[in-house]
């Protein structure tokens, strides 16, 4: 699962809007939207860190599946 989908999934599970996440994280709403739809393909580490803190999750929760998937694909 890509980070953008993971962010959106967790945000929705927690009942937080993009505007709410923006206010909690300090990342502008347009960037959150752009990350979630894939316009920003490589979001900055600081934005990801701020988003993770706002969602009250460890940052590795966003990267875990991305890293595992990429490792599996390289082994094929």
N, C-alpha and C positions, 0 to 999 in steps of 0.2 A: 504494500500500500504506500502510495506517495505521501510525503509530508503534508501536502496541501489537502488531501482527502482526510488525513488523520486529524488535522487542525479543525476542519469543518465538522467532522463526525463528533469529536469531543466537545466542541463549542455547542453544537445542537443538543447533545446529550445533557449538557449542563444548563440548557435553556438560555444561552447567552446569544444575543444578536451580534452582528458585526460591529455595530456602533457601541454596544456594551463592552465587547472585547477591546475595542479601540480605547475606550475610556479607562478600562482596567489595566491595559498593557502600555499605553503611551505610543502605540503604533497607529499611524493614521488609518482611518477606516478604508480609504481607497487602497492602501497597501494590503490590508487584510483581505479585501475583496480580490485584489489582483493576485495575491498568493493563492487563495482558494480556487480561483478559476484557471490558474496556471499562466497568467500573463507574466508574473514574476516567477521565473523558473528556478532561480537560485536565491532565495531570500537571505538576507544577511543573518549571520549567526546571532547578532544582538537582537534583531527582531524576533527570531525564533525563541531565544531565551526569554524575552519579555512576554511573548505569547504563552509560553509554557508556564511561567510564573503566574500570569493572570488566570490561566486555566487550572492552577494549583496541581500541576503534574511535573514530574521530573522530565527534563529535556530528552533523556534517552528514550522515553516512551514515544516520542515523535520520530526518532531515528531508528529505533530497534528493528522494525520490520523492513525498513528501507535497506538497512545494512545487510540483514539476513537474506533478503531477496537478491540483492546485487551479488552477494557471495555465491549463492546457488547458481545464478545465471553464468558466472565466470567458470564454474566447474563443469558445465555442460560441454 
